[in-house]
Amino acid sequence: MITRTWIIRLLLASCLVALGWWLGSSPSRDAAEARAPASTSAPATADNEARTPSATSDLTGLPPEVGEVLALIDRGGPFAYAKDGTVFQNREGHLPKKPRGYYREYTVPTPGAGNRGARRLVAGADGEVYYSGDHYRSFKRLRP
């Protein structure tokens, strides 16, 4: 039999789940926020040619998948992993200090890996992009 106490507990649990979803990382909100930095970049011209991947990204020696993910970031997706486009918190402080939400992380696929692997791109809201091949222990700046 359903009691008043059971109903109250169910409603409270539902509210807590909804609050956690709203404060946490909802896939639709993260996807929208992940597209924001890419959409704010200006089209490539002679003045801002440095923002285009081919003009600024020295991909020499990097896996070919890095260029593919850079193109996806520029287009705003679609991304292969649910975590792509979520906030990168820069806890270790390897990147310049910025407010929470400034950096977003993206998976660079590792062929043959059974999981996301260790390779990532981290994009800043101002258009800079960093590559980490060792799961955030070190970074190479690809775009200014």
C-alpha positions in Angstrom: 0.0 0.0 0.0 1.3 3.5 -0.9 1.5 5.7 2.2 1.9 9.4 2.5 5.5 8.9 3.8 6.4 6.9 0.7 5.0 9.5 -1.6 6.9 12.3 0.2 10.1 10.3 -0.1 9.5 9.6 -3.8 8.9 13.3 -4.5 12.0 14.4 -2.5 14.1 11.9 -4.4 12.8 13.1 -7.7 13.5 16.7 -6.7 17.1 15.8 -5.7 17.7 14.0 -9.0 16.3 16.9 -11.0 18.4 19.4 -8.9 21.5 17.3 -9.5 20.8 17.1 -13.2 20.3 20.9 -13.4 23.4 21.8 -11.4 25.5 19.0 -12.9 26.2 18.2 -16.5 23.1 17.6 -18.5 24.0 16.3 -22.0 21.9 18.9 -23.8 23.3 21.8 -21.8 26.9 20.6 -22.2 26.4 20.1 -25.9 25.1 23.7 -26.2 27.9 25.1 -24.1 30.5 23.2 -26.1 29.3 24.7 -29.3 29.4 28.3 -27.9 33.2 28.8 -28.2 33.3 27.4 -31.7 30.5 29.6 -32.9 32.1 32.8 -31.6 35.1 32.5 -33.8 35.1 34.8 -36.8 35.3 33.4 -40.4 38.8 33.0 -41.7 40.1 36.2 -43.4 43.5 37.6 -44.1 43.3 39.4 -40.7 42.4 36.4 -38.6 43.8 33.6 -40.6 45.7 32.4 -37.5 42.4 31.0 -36.1 41.9 28.5 -38.9 43.2 25.0 -38.2 45.4 24.8 -41.2 47.1 28.1 -40.5 47.7 27.7 -36.8 47.7 24.0 -36.0 51.1 22.4 -36.3 49.9 18.8 -36.3 53.4 17.4 -37.2 54.0 14.3 -35.2 50.5 14.1 -33.8 48.0 11.4 -34.5 45.8 12.0 -37.6 42.7 11.9 -35.3 43.7 15.2 -33.8 42.9 17.0 -37.0 39.6 15.2 -37.3 38.5 16.3 -33.8 39.7 19.9 -34.4 37.4 20.0 -37.4 34.5 18.6 -35.3 35.1 21.3 -32.7 35.0 24.0 -35.4 31.7 22.6 -36.7 30.2 22.1 -33.2 30.0 18.3 -33.4 28.7 15.7 -33.5 31.0 14.1 -31.1 31.5 10.4 -30.5 31.6 10.5 -26.7 29.2 11.8 -24.1 32.0 13.6 -22.2 33.1 15.6 -25.3 32.3 19.2 -24.8 32.1 19.0 -21.0 33.9 21.4 -18.7 37.6 20.8 -18.2 38.5 22.1 -14.8 42.3 22.4 -15.1 42.8 21.2 -11.6 46.5 20.5 -12.1 46.9 24.1 -13.3 48.9 23.1 -16.5 46.9 25.6 -18.6 46.6 29.3 -18.0 44.2 30.0 -15.1 40.7 30.9 -16.3 37.2 30.8 -14.8 35.3 27.6 -14.5 33.6 26.7 -17.7 36.3 28.4 -19.9 37.9 25.2 -21.0 36.1 22.2 -22.7 37.5 18.7 -23.2 37.2 16.5 -26.3 38.4 12.9 -26.8 40.9 12.2 -29.5 40.1 8.5 -30.4 42.8 5.9 -30.0 42.3 3.2 -32.6 42.1 -0.2 -31.0 41.4 1.2 -27.5 38.5 -0.4 -25.6 37.8 2.9 -23.9 38.3 6.7 -24.5 42.1 6.3 -24.2 44.4 9.0 -22.9 44.4 11.5 -25.8 42.4 14.8 -25.4 42.0 18.2 -26.9 41.1 21.1 -24.6 39.6 24.1 -26.2 39.4 27.6 -24.5 36.5 30.0 -25.0 38.8 32.4 -26.9 39.7 29.8 -29.5 43.0 28.4 -28.2 43.3 24.6 -28.3 45.7 22.3 -26.5 46.6 18.6 -27.1 47.4 16.1 -24.4 48.5 12.6 -25.4 48.9 11.5 -21.8 45.6 12.4 -20.1 46.4 15.9 -19.0 49.9 15.4 -17.7 51.4 17.6 -20.5 50.0 19.8 -23.2 51.0 21.1 -26.6 49.4 24.3 -27.7 47.9 23.9 -31.2 46.1 27.2 -31.6 46.9 30.6 -30.1 
